[in-house]
Amino acid sequence: MKNDYDYDMVIVGGGMAGLTAALYALRAKLDVMLVEEKTIGGSIADTNLVENFPCFPGGISGIELINRLVSQVRQLGAEFAKTTVTRIELRDNLKWVCTEEADYCAPTIIIASGARPRKLAIPGEDEFIGRGIHYCAICDGNAFVGGEVAIIGGGDSGVTGGLYMTRIASKVFLIEIQHQLGATAILQERLYANPRVRVLCSTELTAIGERSCKKSLNIKNLETGDSSELVVDGVFVYVGIVPNTDICHYIVDLDSTNHIVVNSDMKTSVEGIFAAGDVRSNSPRQALTAAADGATAALSAERYLSRLSEKTL
Amino acid sequence: MVKRTITILDPTSKRRRQDIEMAPRRSTIEGGVVGFLWNDKPNANFLLERFAELLVEKLGPAEIMHRHKLSASDPAPEEIINELSRKCDMVIIASGDCGSCTSYVIHDAVELEKRRTPTVSVCTNEFLPLGRVEAEALNMPYLAILEIPHPLGGIKIEAVRAKADDAIGELIVLVRTSKEELKERSKRGSN
């Protein structure tokens, strides 16, 4: 590209989608900067075992998958920046990724900023975050060796977190507000077969308190309307995600849940800006689909750059 | 009059990020203050306590200071970083044994190094490659990282202390290594 830009492409987010986008863009000999605020590898780096990524019978640990991908990307000369992206903006007819460290200008941007855990938004949650209330069993689960824990949320993430905790805790209560779990059948089967697990469906957690250094949970049975107390050592919350679109909500179109609207080429409503992974609308939120999104976005961006080059010649 | 076009070229290179200078390191910590920052990861406290015992025995620092941050997946509060930087000649940080905690162990180390306090970060072998990439992305690619075998959490305290005993030799090497030598070691592929 012409030298008006710092890079051909800036990728916002270094999870599976962002890293795969970098892989494809670097193989196309594009000049790429990848910006990540938190952990390179994203949530996969904190996943104990990825069982549904093709080619790995028996599964592969999340960190091993990320180590391999990062190594592949680094061999191609990837440039990473660890800094907070404050906003994405269109200025002087150019696209800018503004960070706490510097502003980067590029003709294409791939937003792969992922999502963060949704909070319960109930009394006591904020007070005990990091002190008995957690959002990642693999990160913080070992603090509860031999103890009793509650998992809030019966989707794939909650059930996977619950199964992980059965190896550490003596008892795992899985609390689901719906009348049945939403997790994949094979995960549910394993969960129900585990003698350390007790599943409480149609149950709502309404408040969190403390009792003798333990967490006191007010739970309500939605079928009977009865409330009761459940005392555990720790709580892991898996009630969905919030897309990280604060940096771009004023530029690209979002859907009703604040995910970025894309077409099948991962194009957003702004020419030259693409989105991939958990941040985009209707994402299946799988490592594999995030990788596919990243590849699609990078290929689309490459085509866009080719057209742009032709125009400027 | 003949109309001429003048093309102005910008001779500057594209913006590129530059490495941040690491803190100068003393050849000895004898008589100095060594800080230990526990990131709340299970067993990392026992590991650091054992390292402290061994360092006192082998290198004779005058004082040991332990600090604890409450969340492994967040940066250490600035007051802890500032205090450690103000009072310590060297800080050992543990542990990087998951994705997000590795990220923030390295982040905390870089913050201390920026304040001219040398550090050694402790990561398990599974998370060492991530730690290296994180250090590079924070523009401090030659950061001193001590590798210990994974896992650290969920094992008995005796096993944790044994890991510290096995790693103390390498820790002492990293504590004593100059930043120039760390750069050379990194280029050779050593930690």
Contacts between the chains, C-beta under 8 A, distances in Angstrom:
chain1	res1	chain2	res2	distance
A	3	B	10	6.6
A	3	B	14	6.9
A	5	B	14	7.9
A	6	B	14	5.5
A	6	B	15	4.8
A	7	B	14	7.6
A	31	B	14	7.8
A	36	B	137	6.8
A	38	B	73	8.0
A	38	B	100	6.7
A	38	B	103	6.1
A	39	B	99	4.8
A	39	B	100	4.9
A	39	B	102	7.4
A	39	B	103	4.0
A	39	B	130	7.7
A	39	B	134	7.7
A	40	B	103	7.2
A	40	B	130	6.5
A	40	B	133	5.4
A	40	B	134	6.0
A	40	B	137	6.4
A	41	B	99	5.5
A	41	B	130	6.3
A	42	B	99	8.0
A	43	B	99	7.9
A	44	B	99	7.6
A	45	B	98	7.6
A	45	B	99	2.6
A	45	B	100	7.2
A	45	B	102	7.8
A	45	B	103	8.0
A	45	B	130	6.3
A	46	B	98	5.6
A	46	B	99	4.2
A	46	B	100	5.6
A	61	B	126	7.2
A	62	B	99	7.0
A	63	B	98	7.9
A	63	B	99	6.2
A	63	B	126	5.3
A	63	B	127	6.1
A	63	B	130	6.6
A	64	B	126	7.3
A	66	B	99	7.3
A	66	B	130	6.7
A	67	B	126	7.8
A	67	B	129	4.6
A	67	B	130	6.6
A	70	B	129	6.8
A	70	B	130	7.2
A	70	B	133	5.4
A	71	B	129	7.0
A	74	B	133	7.1
A	79	B	17	7.2
A	80	B	133	6.6
A	80	B	136	6.5
A	80	B	137	3.7
A	81	B	17	6.2
A	81	B	137	6.0
A	82	B	107	7.4
A	82	B	134	6.5
A	82	B	137	4.0
A	82	B	138	4.6
A	101	B	17	7.9
A	102	B	15	6.6
A	102	B	17	7.8
A	104	B	15	7.3
A	129	B	71	7.7
A	130	B	40	7.5
A	130	B	70	5.0
A	130	B	71	4.1
A	130	B	74	7.8
A	131	B	70	6.8
A	136	B	73	7.1
A	136	B	98	8.0
A	136	B	100	7.1
A	138	B	98	6.1
A	139	B	72	6.4
A	139	B	73	5.8
A	139	B	98	4.9
A	139	B	99	7.7
A	139	B	100	5.7
A	139	B	101	6.4
A	140	B	72	7.1
A	141	B	153	8.0
A	142	B	41	7.5
A	142	B	42	3.8
A	142	B	43	7.4
A	142	B	153	3.3
A	142	B	154	4.9
A	143	B	40	7.8
A	143	B	42	5.3
A	145	B	42	7.2
A	145	B	154	6.2
A	168	B	154	6.3
